[in-house]
Amino acid sequence: MNESRSYKWTGAGGPFTLAVDEGVFTPSSTSRVLGDAMQVREGDTVLDAGCGCGVLSFAAARLGAARVIGCDVSPAAVECATKNARELGLSDITEFRCGSLFEPVQDIRADIVIADVSGIPDVIAKTTGWFPDGHGGGPTGAELPVAMLDGLADHIAPGGHAYLPTGSIQDESRVLQAARQVFGDGMQAVATRDFPLPETITRARDVARLLSDGVIRLTRRGSRFFWRLTIWRCSPS
Ligand SMILES: C[S@@+](CC[C@H](N)C(=O)[O-])C[C@H]1O[C@@H](n2cnc3c(N)ncnc32)[C@H](O)[C@@H]1O
């Protein structure tokens, strides 16, 4: 049986309640910080890459977007987001498509692209349980975001921009290097937040190796370790 949990979004465009079906990513602190950093203008077209249950699509719709297209590699996520759109009465504005990266949205150029595909190392995804399918963004967490950055600019309409989350919990320098190749100086950090990483995770052997190899970076405060999230507003030059 497909189990579904109820999730209340109190961030930008909220409050609203969503179903998060089994196997679908539950909105996280990153979703919240990204949602609150988004500036959506009345009438914008928004592309939500890695939409999960659709939370940021619905936030964008409630903030005034005229059209929102979400996409995700997970059929369960696309089905869940489509169902949530119906429940929220947003089916006329939102649409969800299944496929990897920008493959299902070749026809879309948007004023805002939410570029939030999985981006933490697979081993952290497995250890934390944050990702229901156990897959993160590749061995260092940079592989999937870097692949996404390759096609991103083609989906931004003239005058538009993308919101890209990066974190010290992934090989962030590699993601930023790829992003700078695409956007040059058109990158602005619009939100930064530190989050604690549970000790059980920092002590896991494979995570400790990523740390000692300098792939991920954590800051120690007393006995606690924190990772840093940054949201970038990226405009093609
Ligand atoms: C960090 S979650 C974010 C979900 C949603 N934006 C949110 O805030 O709740 C990343 C999403 O990227 C999706 N994803 C992973 N690999 C993908 C790929 N190759 N193409 C598109 N989406 C992908 C996952 O299924 C997941 O729903």
PDBQT file of the ligand as one rigid body, heavy atoms in Angstrom, charges set to zero:
ROOT
HETATM    1  C1  LIG A 301      16.589  17.710  -2.524  1.00  0.00    +0.000 C 
HETATM    2  S1  LIG A 301      15.164  17.015  -3.289  1.00  0.00    +0.000 S 
HETATM    3  C2  LIG A 301      14.229  18.513  -3.514  1.00  0.00    +0.000 C 
HETATM    4  C3  LIG A 301      12.773  18.308  -3.770  1.00  0.00    +0.000 C 
HETATM    5  C4  LIG A 301      11.938  19.582  -3.701  1.00  0.00    +0.000 C 
HETATM    6  N1  LIG A 301      12.520  20.636  -4.501  1.00  0.00    +0.000 N 
HETATM    7  C5  LIG A 301      11.778  20.020  -2.287  1.00  0.00    +0.000 C 
HETATM    8  O1  LIG A 301      12.267  21.101  -1.931  1.00  0.00    +0.000 OA
HETATM    9  O2  LIG A 301      11.160  19.284  -1.508  1.00  0.00    +0.000 OA
HETATM   10  C6  LIG A 301      15.807  16.657  -4.876  1.00  0.00    +0.000 C 
HETATM   11  C7  LIG A 301      14.848  16.059  -5.891  1.00  0.00    +0.000 C 
HETATM   12  O3  LIG A 301      15.611  15.814  -7.081  1.00  0.00    +0.000 OA
HETATM   13  C8  LIG A 301      15.108  14.643  -7.672  1.00  0.00    +0.000 C 
HETATM   14  N2  LIG A 301      16.105  14.106  -8.605  1.00  0.00    +0.000 N 
HETATM   15  C9  LIG A 301      17.148  13.272  -8.348  1.00  0.00    +0.000 A 
HETATM   16  N3  LIG A 301      17.800  12.986  -9.474  1.00  0.00    +0.000 NA
HETATM   17  C10 LIG A 301      17.181  13.661 -10.484  1.00  0.00    +0.000 A 
HETATM   18  C11 LIG A 301      17.383  13.765 -11.876  1.00  0.00    +0.000 A 
HETATM   19  N4  LIG A 301      18.383  13.106 -12.480  1.00  0.00    +0.000 N 
HETATM   20  N5  LIG A 301      16.557  14.545 -12.591  1.00  0.00    +0.000 NA
HETATM   21  C12 LIG A 301      15.527  15.213 -11.980  1.00  0.00    +0.000 A 
HETATM   22  N6  LIG A 301      15.272  15.135 -10.662  1.00  0.00    +0.000 NA
HETATM   23  C13 LIG A 301      16.098  14.385  -9.907  1.00  0.00    +0.000 A 
HETATM   24  C14 LIG A 301      14.778  13.717  -6.514  1.00  0.00    +0.000 C 
HETATM   25  O4  LIG A 301      13.865  12.719  -6.904  1.00  0.00    +0.000 OA
HETATM   26  C15 LIG A 301      14.219  14.730  -5.490  1.00  0.00    +0.000 C 
HETATM   27  O5  LIG A 301      12.818  14.813  -5.598  1.00  0.00    +0.000 OA
ENDROOT
TORSDOF 0
